[in-house]
Amino acid sequence: MKPAITLSSRDFERIEKLLDSLPASSAVTRDRLFEELERADVVAPKEVPATLVTMNSRVTFTVLPEGKTMTYTLVYPADMDGSADKISILAPVGSALIGLSVGQEIDWSVGGDKSTRVRIDKVDYQPEEAGDFHL
């Protein structure tokens, strides 16, 4: 069973619009993210807890069982600029991060029969908490 997730209404609308624009060749990615949207508790941006991973959040997480800890900013594909510290919402681990809170874990398919488990360790920056509602 997947953990509960929460999305800001702004992120929900933007991700839904992004998914609607994807080509048919992206069906697997699109379907997985639509499933996430369908099970999400949607709240106003000002009601988002500071410990929640939202779009444009900088998040530290651990890939289990390898124990590999990473820090990335979760961005839309258009904001991918080649920086090593950004991950797209369309990347397998990127789509696993959205809507989770610190301490939560999720098993996520990374292609074929492979899956990985991700744990949210810290939200280093979150636009909603910082009052950056324009991001």
Helices and strands as residue ranges (DSSP letters): E 6-8, H 9-21, G 24-26, H 27-39, E 41-43, G 45-47, E 58-64, E 68-75, G 77-79, E 86-88, H 92-97, E 105-111, E 114-125, H 127-130
